């Protein structure tokens, strides 16, 4: 895969344990992160997870631009994807979700994204 533009803004789709872990890691490396998850209390749970993980990430070493303030949350997945340079999908392993995700990310590539996972 060739990278044609720098990745600065990462969209996280799904903020369970895996998605929250990715979000914390991207923030620790200084990326802007916009997360989306329709689950009840998803934003509060994500922020709580990142706050708890931040202590360990600090010990490992933070990027000079690392900040939890770089996190944005939206229930609107289309908004989350709209300005992302990279999409990290962490949805449930249910067939109906995966079928929808494949269609959605096909549109993601068609819209000009260089990176969609």
Helices and strands as residue ranges (DSSP letters): E 9-13, H 17-28, E 32-36, H 42-60, G 68-70, E 71-73, H 77-82, E 86-89, H 95-110, E 115-116
